[in-house]
Amino acid sequence: MAHPALAHGVSSGDKAYIQTHPGINIIPYIYLGAKHMVTGYDHLLFLFGVIFFLYRLKDVGKYVTLFAVGHSTTLLLGVLANIRADSFIVDAIIGFSVVYKALDNLGAFRKILGFEPNPKAAVLIFGFFHGFGLATKLQTLSLSREGLFANLVSFNVGVEMGQFIALSIILILMTLWRRTRSFERNVVIANTLLMTAGLVLVGFQLTGFAMESGS
């Protein structure tokens, strides 16, 4: 079954806070956004895959910026314009983004298709889905229209702050790992595990969709 912990969701405590505090709440929403990103392992798995072979901070900055642009755009537009979609399907696509990046790191597309899809475009497109995933969850809550834009912007600022913190930790650990001989030996294993984690996320979400459709 698709447990909420395996979704790109909002915890029950955060849900209760959002629904009982109408009006502008900038600091709490920044905190909630940062918390969402730091604990959002689907985000982190995707970012881990994105930076796996990025050795220069300049390149990391380019890709993370593209992801942030995509994520921010659909998070804001999805809620403000009330654009809806089935959250299980969107979360399954988010799980697929992890699978995609692992396959890309393993060179599977070049071997199978004969060419490598533009990696920057892929990060931007999947960034759209990651942001829309959270938008679908927020739309299930009784969000107050009072101060909604300010709260969403604050939430998104928190997401970017959380992303910076999480990414800094991942980069430090990756840099230390790359300095060891085990990195080259375990590239295939690491990306195979990454792909497996993505497939598990896809499976849980599609199972949840099937159960929801059949109920």
C-alpha positions as YAML, in Angstrom:
chain: A
units: angstrom
residues:
- id: 1
  name: MET
  ca: [0.00, 0.00, 0.00]
- id: 2
  name: ALA
  ca: [1.12, 3.59, -0.54]
- id: 3
  name: HIS
  ca: [1.88, 4.73, 2.98]
- id: 4
  name: PRO
  ca: [1.99, 8.52, 3.48]
- id: 5
  name: ALA
  ca: [5.62, 8.19, 4.56]
- id: 6
  name: LEU
  ca: [6.42, 7.01, 1.04]
- id: 7
  name: ALA
  ca: [4.69, 9.98, -0.52]
- id: 8
  name: HIS
  ca: [5.82, 13.49, -1.30]
- id: 9
  name: GLY
  ca: [3.50, 14.66, 1.43]
- id: 10
  name: VAL
  ca: [2.73, 16.84, 4.41]
- id: 11
  name: SER
  ca: [2.83, 15.34, 7.91]
- id: 12
  name: SER
  ca: [-0.30, 15.26, 10.07]
- id: 13
  name: GLY
  ca: [1.22, 17.77, 12.52]
- id: 14
  name: ASP
  ca: [2.09, 20.20, 9.75]
- id: 15
  name: LYS
  ca: [-1.33, 19.64, 8.21]
- id: 16
  name: ALA
  ca: [-3.01, 20.56, 11.49]
- id: 17
  name: TYR
  ca: [-0.88, 23.69, 11.83]
- id: 18
  name: ILE
  ca: [-1.64, 24.86, 8.29]
- id: 19
  name: GLN
  ca: [-5.37, 24.37, 8.70]
- id: 20
  name: THR
  ca: [-5.64, 26.10, 12.09]
- id: 21
  name: HIS
  ca: [-3.47, 29.19, 11.39]
- id: 22
  name: PRO
  ca: [-5.08, 31.37, 8.69]
- id: 23
  name: GLY
  ca: [-3.44, 34.59, 7.56]
- id: 24
  name: ILE
  ca: [0.20, 35.41, 6.84]
- id: 25
  name: ASN
  ca: [2.65, 33.13, 8.69]
- id: 26
  name: ILE
  ca: [6.01, 33.76, 7.07]
- id: 27
  name: ILE
  ca: [8.43, 32.17, 9.59]
- id: 28
  name: PRO
  ca: [6.33, 29.02, 10.22]
- id: 29
  name: TYR
  ca: [5.95, 28.45, 6.48]
- id: 30
  name: ILE
  ca: [9.69, 28.91, 5.91]
- id: 31
  name: TYR
  ca: [10.27, 26.29, 8.59]
- id: 32
  name: LEU
  ca: [7.73, 23.92, 7.04]
- id: 33
  name: GLY
  ca: [9.31, 24.32, 3.61]
- id: 34
  name: ALA
  ca: [12.82, 23.64, 4.93]
- id: 35
  name: LYS
  ca: [11.58, 20.64, 6.89]
- id: 36
  name: HIS
  ca: [9.85, 19.26, 3.82]
- id: 37
  name: MET
  ca: [13.04, 19.39, 1.77]
- id: 38
  name: VAL
  ca: [15.39, 18.04, 4.45]
- id: 39
  name: THR
  ca: [13.08, 15.07, 5.09]
- id: 40
  name: GLY
  ca: [11.93, 14.68, 1.47]
- id: 41
  name: TYR
  ca: [14.01, 11.66, 0.50]
- id: 42
  name: ASP
  ca: [12.52, 11.50, -3.02]
- id: 43
  name: HIS
  ca: [13.94, 15.00, -3.61]
- id: 44
  name: LEU
  ca: [17.25, 14.04, -2.04]
- id: 45
  name: LEU
  ca: [17.58, 10.79, -3.99]
- id: 46
  name: PHE
  ca: [17.03, 12.70, -7.23]
- id: 47
  name: LEU
  ca: [19.55, 15.40, -6.27]
- id: 48
  name: PHE
  ca: [22.05, 12.72, -5.24]
- id: 49
  name: GLY
  ca: [21.73, 11.24, -8.72]
- id: 50
  name: VAL
  ca: [22.01, 14.66, -10.38]
- id: 51
  name: ILE
  ca: [25.28, 15.61, -8.68]
- id: 52
  name: PHE
  ca: [26.79, 12.11, -8.76]
- id: 53
  name: PHE
  ca: [29.19, 12.96, -11.59]
- id: 54
  name: LEU
  ca: [29.33, 16.73, -11.09]
- id: 55
  name: TYR
  ca: [32.76, 17.64, -9.75]
- id: 56
  name: ARG
  ca: [32.72, 21.43, -10.12]
- id: 57
  name: LEU
  ca: [30.61, 23.69, -7.92]
- id: 58
  name: LYS
  ca: [29.78, 25.78, -11.00]
- id: 59
  name: ASP
  ca: [28.09, 22.76, -12.60]
- id: 60
  name: VAL
  ca: [26.32, 21.81, -9.38]
- id: 61
  name: GLY
  ca: [24.97, 25.37, -9.19]
- id: 62
  name: LYS
  ca: [23.62, 25.23, -12.76]
- id: 63
  name: TYR
  ca: [21.75, 21.98, -12.28]
- id: 64
  name: VAL
  ca: [20.41, 22.82, -8.84]
- id: 65
  name: THR
  ca: [19.20, 26.19, -10.13]
- id: 66
  name: LEU
  ca: [17.30, 24.48, -12.96]
- id: 67
  name: PHE
  ca: [15.71, 22.11, -10.45]
- id: 68
  name: ALA
  ca: [14.79, 25.01, -8.16]
- id: 69
  name: VAL
  ca: [13.22, 26.96, -11.05]
- id: 70
  name: GLY
  ca: [11.12, 23.95, -12.05]
- id: 71
  name: HIS
  ca: [10.16, 23.08, -8.49]
- id: 72
  name: SER
  ca: [9.24, 26.64, -7.54]
- id: 73
  name: THR
  ca: [7.20, 27.29, -10.68]
- id: 74
  name: THR
  ca: [4.81, 24.37, -10.34]
- id: 75
  name: LEU
  ca: [4.56, 24.61, -6.56]
- id: 76
  name: LEU
  ca: [3.29, 28.20, -6.82]
- id: 77
  name: LEU
  ca: [1.26, 27.84, -10.03]
- id: 78
  name: GLY
  ca: [-0.28, 24.53, -8.99]
- id: 79
  name: VAL
  ca: [-1.76, 25.97, -5.80]
- id: 80
  name: LEU
  ca: [-2.53, 29.53, -6.92]
- id: 81
  name: ALA
  ca: [-4.13, 28.46, -10.22]
- id: 82
  name: ASN
  ca: [-5.75, 25.41, -8.59]
- id: 83
  name: ILE
  ca: [-4.27, 23.01, -11.16]
- id: 84
  name: ARG
  ca: [-5.05, 19.51, -9.96]
- id: 85
  name: ALA
  ca: [-3.86, 15.99, -10.74]
- id: 86
  name: ASP
  ca: [-3.87, 12.61, -9.02]
- id: 87
  name: SER
  ca: [-1.17, 12.76, -6.35]
- id: 88
  name: PHE
  ca: [-0.32, 9.05, -6.74]
- id: 89
  name: ILE
  ca: [0.45, 9.48, -10.44]
- id: 90
  name: VAL
  ca: [2.53, 12.62, -9.85]
- id: 91
  name: ASP
  ca: [4.46, 10.89, -7.05]
- id: 92
  name: ALA
  ca: [5.02, 7.87, -9.30]
- id: 93
  name: ILE
  ca: [6.58, 10.20, -11.89]
- id: 94
  name: ILE
  ca: [8.76, 11.66, -9.11]
- id: 95
  name: GLY
  ca: [9.89, 8.12, -8.28]
- id: 96
  name: PHE
  ca: [10.58, 7.58, -11.98]
- id: 97
  name: SER
  ca: [12.78, 10.69, -11.99]
- id: 98
  name: VAL
  ca: [15.10, 8.85, -9.56]
- id: 99
  name: VAL
  ca: [15.12, 5.79, -11.85]
- id: 100
  name: TYR
  ca: [15.80, 8.01, -14.87]
- id: 101
  name: LYS
  ca: [18.77, 9.72, -13.27]
- id: 102
  name: ALA
  ca: [20.29, 6.40, -12.16]
- id: 103
  name: LEU
  ca: [19.97, 5.04, -15.71]
- id: 104
  name: ASP
  ca: [21.50, 8.23, -17.06]
- id: 105
  name: ASN
  ca: [24.46, 7.90, -14.69]
- id: 106
  name: LEU
  ca: [24.95, 4.31, -15.87]
- id: 107
  name: GLY
  ca: [25.02, 5.44, -19.51]
- id: 108
  name: ALA
  ca: [21.96, 3.33, -20.32]
- id: 109
  name: PHE
  ca: [20.37, 5.84, -22.70]
- id: 110
  name: ARG
  ca: [23.46, 6.11, -24.87]
- id: 111
  name: LYS
  ca: [23.71, 2.32, -25.04]
- id: 112
  name: ILE
  ca: [20.01, 1.76, -25.76]
- id: 113
  name: LEU
  ca: [19.01, 4.86, -27.73]
- id: 114
  name: GLY
  ca: [22.38, 5.75, -29.20]
- id: 115
  name: PHE
  ca: [22.28, 9.23, -27.69]
- id: 116
  name: GLU
  ca: [21.99, 10.89, -24.29]
- id: 117
  name: PRO
  ca: [18.91, 13.10, -23.68]
- id: 118
  name: ASN
  ca: [19.80, 16.64, -22.62]
- id: 119
  name: PRO
  ca: [20.53, 16.28, -18.87]
- id: 120
  name: LYS
  ca: [19.77, 19.94, -18.08]
- id: 121
  name: ALA
  ca: [16.36, 19.74, -19.77]
- id: 122
  name: ALA
  ca: [15.62, 16.52, -17.87]
- id: 123
  name: VAL
  ca: [16.43, 18.15, -14.52]
- id: 124
  name: LEU
  ca: [14.19, 21.13, -15.33]
- id: 125
  name: ILE
  ca: [11.30, 18.93, -16.48]
- id: 126
  name: PHE
  ca: [11.50, 16.63, -13.47]
- id: 127
  name: GLY
  ca: [11.79, 19.74, -11.28]
- id: 128
  name: PHE
  ca: [8.34, 20.71, -12.57]
- id: 129
  name: PHE
  ca: [6.95, 17.37, -11.39]
- id: 130
  name: HIS
  ca: [8.66, 17.55, -7.98]
- id: 131
  name: GLY
  ca: [7.06, 20.96, -7.36]
- id: 132
  name: PHE
  ca: [3.69, 19.82, -8.66]
- id: 133
  name: GLY
  ca: [3.86, 16.82, -6.33]
- id: 134
  name: LEU
  ca: [3.84, 19.06, -3.30]
- id: 135
  name: ALA
  ca: [1.23, 21.34, -4.85]
- id: 136
  name: THR
  ca: [-1.15, 18.37, -5.15]
- id: 137
  name: LYS
  ca: [-0.66, 17.61, -1.45]
- id: 138
  name: LEU
  ca: [-1.19, 21.24, -0.38]
- id: 139
  name: GLN
  ca: [-4.38, 21.35, -2.43]
- id: 140
  name: THR
  ca: [-5.85, 18.58, -0.26]
- id: 141
  name: LEU
  ca: [-5.62, 20.92, 2.76]
- id: 142
  name: SER
  ca: [-8.03, 23.67, 3.69]
- id: 143
  name: LEU
  ca: [-5.62, 26.49, 2.90]
- id: 144
  name: SER
  ca: [-6.81, 29.95, 3.84]
- id: 145
  name: ARG
  ca: [-6.87, 32.34, 0.88]
- id: 146
  name: GLU
  ca: [-5.85, 35.11, 3.30]
- id: 147
  name: GLY
  ca: [-2.11, 35.56, 2.91]
- id: 148
  name: LEU
  ca: [-1.89, 32.52, 0.61]
- id: 149
  name: PHE
  ca: [0.65, 34.01, -1.83]
- id: 150
  name: ALA
  ca: [2.95, 35.24, 0.96]
- id: 151
  name: ASN
  ca: [2.73, 31.89, 2.72]
- id: 152
  name: LEU
  ca: [3.48, 29.94, -0.45]
- id: 153
  name: VAL
  ca: [6.47, 32.17, -1.25]
- id: 154
  name: SER
  ca: [7.69, 31.71, 2.33]
- id: 155
  name: PHE
  ca: [7.22, 27.96, 2.03]
- id: 156
  name: ASN
  ca: [9.21, 27.95, -1.20]
- id: 157
  name: VAL
  ca: [12.00, 30.02, 0.41]
- id: 158
  name: GLY
  ca: [12.13, 27.39, 3.14]
- id: 159
  name: VAL
  ca: [12.32, 24.64, 0.51]
- id: 160
  name: GLU
  ca: [15.32, 26.33, -1.09]
- id: 161
  name: MET
  ca: [17.00, 26.80, 2.30]
- id: 162
  name: GLY
  ca: [16.42, 23.14, 3.15]
- id: 163
  name: GLN
  ca: [17.73, 22.15, -0.26]
- id: 164
  name: PHE
  ca: [20.92, 24.16, 0.32]
- id: 165
  name: ILE
  ca: [21.47, 22.49, 3.71]
- id: 166
  name: ALA
  ca: [20.79, 18.97, 2.46]
- id: 167
  name: LEU
  ca: [22.82, 19.44, -0.70]
- id: 168
  name: SER
  ca: [25.80, 20.82, 1.25]
- id: 169
  name: ILE
  ca: [25.85, 17.68, 3.41]
- id: 170
  name: ILE
  ca: [25.52, 15.41, 0.35]
- id: 171
  name: LEU
  ca: [28.32, 17.27, -1.46]
- id: 172
  name: ILE
  ca: [30.68, 16.98, 1.52]
- id: 173
  name: LEU
  ca: [30.04, 13.25, 1.81]
- id: 174
  name: MET
  ca: [30.36, 12.77, -1.96]
- id: 175
  name: THR
  ca: [33.66, 14.68, -2.02]
- id: 176
  name: LEU
  ca: [35.07, 12.49, 0.74]
- id: 177
  name: TRP
  ca: [33.85, 9.34, -1.02]
- id: 178
  name: ARG
  ca: [35.31, 10.38, -4.38]
- id: 179
  name: ARG
  ca: [38.75, 10.65, -2.78]
- id: 180
  name: THR
  ca: [38.70, 6.94, -1.97]
- id: 181
  name: ARG
  ca: [39.32, 4.04, -4.35]
- id: 182
  name: SER
  ca: [35.91, 2.59, -3.53]
- id: 183
  name: PHE
  ca: [34.13, 5.32, -5.52]
- id: 184
  name: GLU
  ca: [35.13, 4.06, -8.96]
- id: 185
  name: ARG
  ca: [34.55, 0.45, -7.93]
- id: 186
  name: ASN
  ca: [31.05, 1.14, -6.61]
- id: 187
  name: VAL
  ca: [29.60, 3.50, -9.22]
- id: 188
  name: VAL
  ca: [27.46, 0.76, -10.75]
- id: 189
  name: ILE
  ca: [26.32, -0.58, -7.37]
- id: 190
  name: ALA
  ca: [25.41, 2.89, -6.07]
- id: 191
  name: ASN
  ca: [23.35, 3.77, -9.14]
- id: 192
  name: THR
  ca: [21.72, 0.34, -9.19]
- id: 193
  name: LEU
  ca: [20.62, 0.90, -5.59]
- id: 194
  name: LEU
  ca: [19.41, 4.38, -6.56]
- id: 195
  name: MET
  ca: [17.39, 2.91, -9.42]
- id: 196
  name: THR
  ca: [15.94, 0.26, -7.10]
- id: 197
  name: ALA
  ca: [14.84, 2.90, -4.60]
- id: 198
  name: GLY
  ca: [13.12, 4.80, -7.42]
- id: 199
  name: LEU
  ca: [11.36, 1.66, -8.63]
- id: 200
  name: VAL
  ca: [10.12, 0.97, -5.09]
- id: 201
  name: LEU
  ca: [8.67, 4.49, -4.90]
- id: 202
  name: VAL
  ca: [6.99, 4.04, -8.31]
- id: 203
  name: GLY
  ca: [5.56, 0.68, -7.23]
- id: 204
  name: PHE
  ca: [4.08, 2.02, -3.99]
- id: 205
  name: GLN
  ca: [2.47, 4.97, -5.72]
- id: 206
  name: LEU
  ca: [0.99, 2.91, -8.56]
- id: 207
  name: THR
  ca: [-0.34, 0.44, -5.99]
- id: 208
  name: GLY
  ca: [-1.96, 3.31, -4.13]
- id: 209
  name: PHE
  ca: [-3.47, 4.59, -7.38]
- id: 210
  name: ALA
  ca: [-4.89, 1.15, -8.21]
- id: 211
  name: MET
  ca: [-6.40, 0.79, -4.74]
- id: 212
  name: GLU
  ca: [-7.86, 4.29, -4.89]
- id: 213
  name: SER
  ca: [-9.36, 3.62, -8.32]
- id: 214
  name: GLY
  ca: [-10.82, 0.31, -7.22]
- id: 215
  name: SER
  ca: [-12.43, 1.61, -4.03]
...
